[in-house]
């Protein structure tokens, strides 16, 4: 959820935390994924991968926090893939990931190439 007073310019100038410097996620990899998303995507501005990077960071933080709560409820101190799967199935905003984590014990062991080809 976006906080009041934050803007894209804040993200571009160093993120919501105010820190500047290198990004946690590789921008070249993000740009490559963006270009692979469709044949129509040819040109990507320099700022777009930065916004995607921050969005990915926030997504990872949110999913990790929800997964960690499940880990704590299980009275454990190590987060497992089952905790992530439980967080996904318990949270409506993560419904787009349900097929990735549902039923199969091998569902989280999918090769990234398989995910890219099955998600189109």
C-alpha positions in Angstrom: 0.0 0.0 0.0 1.4 3.4 -1.0 1.8 5.9 1.9 0.4 9.4 1.6 2.8 11.8 0.2 5.0 9.3 -1.7 5.4 9.6 -5.4 7.2 8.1 -8.3 9.8 10.9 -8.2 10.6 9.8 -4.6 11.1 6.2 -5.8 13.4 7.4 -8.7 15.5 9.6 -6.4 16.3 6.8 -3.9 13.1 5.0 -2.8 10.7 5.4 0.0 13.4 5.0 2.6 15.3 7.9 1.2 18.5 6.0 0.6 20.3 6.5 -2.7 22.8 4.3 -4.5 22.7 1.0 -6.3 19.4 -0.9 -6.5 18.9 -4.3 -4.8 17.7 -5.9 -8.0 19.7 -5.9 -11.2 18.1 -3.3 -13.5 19.5 -5.0 -16.6 17.7 -8.2 -15.7 14.5 -6.3 -15.1 14.8 -4.6 -18.4 15.4 -8.0 -20.1 12.3 -9.5 -18.5 10.3 -6.4 -19.6 11.4 -6.8 -23.2 10.5 -10.5 -23.1 7.0 -9.7 -21.9 5.7 -9.1 -25.5 6.7 -8.4 -29.0 5.2 -4.9 -28.8 7.6 -3.9 -26.1 10.7 -2.4 -27.9 11.7 0.8 -26.1 11.9 1.1 -22.3 12.8 4.4 -20.6 15.6 4.4 -18.0 13.2 5.1 -15.2 10.8 2.2 -15.8 13.1 -0.5 -14.6 13.9 1.5 -11.5 10.1 1.7 -10.7 9.8 -2.0 -11.4 12.8 -2.7 -9.1 11.2 -0.9 -6.2 7.9 -2.6 -6.9 9.6 -6.0 -6.8 11.4 -5.1 -3.6 8.1 -4.1 -1.9 6.4 -7.3 -3.2 9.2 -9.5 -1.8 9.0 -7.7 1.5 5.2 -8.0 1.8 5.2 -11.7 0.8 8.1 -12.4 3.2 6.4 -10.7 6.1 3.2 -12.7 5.6 5.2 -15.9 5.2 7.1 -15.1 8.3 3.9 -14.7 10.3 3.0 -18.3 9.3 6.4 -19.5 10.3 6.0 -17.9 13.8 2.5 -19.4 14.1 4.1 -22.8 13.5 6.6 -22.0 16.3 9.6 -22.2 14.0 12.4 -19.9 13.2 13.1 -21.0 9.6 10.9 -19.9 6.8 10.1 -22.7 4.4 8.6 -22.8 0.9 5.4 -24.2 2.5 5.1 -21.0 4.5 5.3 -19.0 1.3 2.6 -21.2 -0.3 0.4 -20.8 2.8 0.8 -17.0 2.7 -0.1 -17.0 -1.0 -3.2 -19.1 -0.5 -4.3 -17.1 2.5 -4.0 -13.6 0.9 -6.3 -12.5 -1.8 -3.8 -10.1 -3.4 -1.6 -13.1 -4.2 -4.2 -15.0 -6.0 -2.2 -14.7 -9.3 0.4 -17.0 -7.6 -2.0 -19.7 -6.4 -1.3 -22.0 -9.5 2.4 -21.7 -8.8 2.2 -23.0 -5.2 -1.0 -25.1 -5.2 -1.2 -28.8 -4.3 1.9 -30.2 -5.9 4.9 -30.7 -3.6 7.1 -30.0 -6.7 5.3 -26.7 -7.5 8.0 -24.5 -6.0 10.8 -26.5 -7.7 9.8 -25.2 -11.2 12.5 -24.1 -13.5 12.3 -20.3 -14.2 12.2 -21.1 -18.0 9.0 -23.2 -17.4 7.4 -20.3 -15.5 8.1 -17.8 -18.3 6.6 -20.2 -21.0 3.6 -21.2 -19.0 2.7 -17.6 -17.9 2.1 -16.3 -21.4 
